[in-house]
Amino acid sequence: MMKPINQQKILASGLFAVLLASLSPGAARAADTIFVTNNDSSTSTVGAYTTSGTTLNAALISDVNGPWGIAVAGSVLFVVNRGANTIGEYATSGATVNAALISGLSEPSYIALSGGNLFVTNESAGTIGEYTAFGATVSAALISGLKGPSGIAVSGGDLFVANQEDGTIGEYTTSGMAVNASLISGLIAPSGIAVSGGDLFVTDLQAGTIGEYTTSGETVNAALISGLEAPTDIAVSGGDLFVTNLEANTIGEYTTSGETVNAALISGLDLPAGIAISTIGSSVPEASTWVMALTGFVVLGFVGIRRTRSEVGRSRS
């Protein structure tokens, strides 16, 4: 009588292991992927590359209008269409989900994700708007009175935003409360922001530098990396920084300590403005993976139960 029960335990253990494997980090993506927007009026595309510089698809998405900022969440890309004053939603495979998920913006620049919400900077309006990932408006002017807001990053419950016109980085809560409107000052034209642990990495469009600061506003190195050509946006992956050089049409790679890995890791771009990186483990399994694993578990478990009842019936007879 115990043998079938033991078989059930083994079967369940094996299926549970399969389910866990299907949910393990990196199940849906084999390598880190860089997504970059090309703002040139004649191209206006989103390209995909590996973090080692290999081209996956230089024109992954073409249904864009003056693309600028970009953010990735699992298998979804959110792209700022500056030319249309919209935010579009696309699959990381390149398929268009909704080219105008959010509309009515005012010269949108960059976008950040926090939980299920999107935060977008409106340069000409001097505001940050908050929206759900489904496109619903939470607050079109969550934060106002900014000076040419550009890059934006989220860390915990705080937003860090670059003000190009007054050369500052401001800190606000995700509910819109000001923590310090001039957390960092003395910059020339801050553009992109990336957070890594307790540090902020900020690109200065005019100075051609990347500065490092703590999230409390202390300067670590105002020119950690220099000699760049109009650096616009920046992203962190592991211990490396990836930065778009608007005038050089390149993406450069550097360590977070400022060492050059490859100043032209990716070249031949068309006014690269925004960058986002999908890292191993950030994506979730396809829905079919969950369904197949769970269905198999239920079906085979049911078979095991019937087998056990059959064995019990035979032993009693």
PECOR-V926897 format. One line per field, one symbol per residue. psi: psi as a letter, one per 30 degrees, with the letter a starting at -180 (. if undefined). A space follows every 50 residues. Layout:
psi: ???
//
This chain:
psi: efeeeeeeeeeeeeeeeeeeefglkgffkflkkkkkkjfkffdilklkll fffkkejfhekfhljhkclklkjcgkkkkjieffhlklkllfffkkejfh eklgljhkdlklkjbglkkkkjeffhlklkllfffkkejfieklglihkc lklkjbgkkkkkjeeghlklkllffgkkejfheklgldikdlkkkjbgkk kkkjeefhlklkllfggkkejfheklgljikelklkjbglkkkkjeffhl klkllffgkkejfheklgliikelkkkjlkffllllefeeeeeeeeeeee eeeeeeeeeeeeeeee.
//
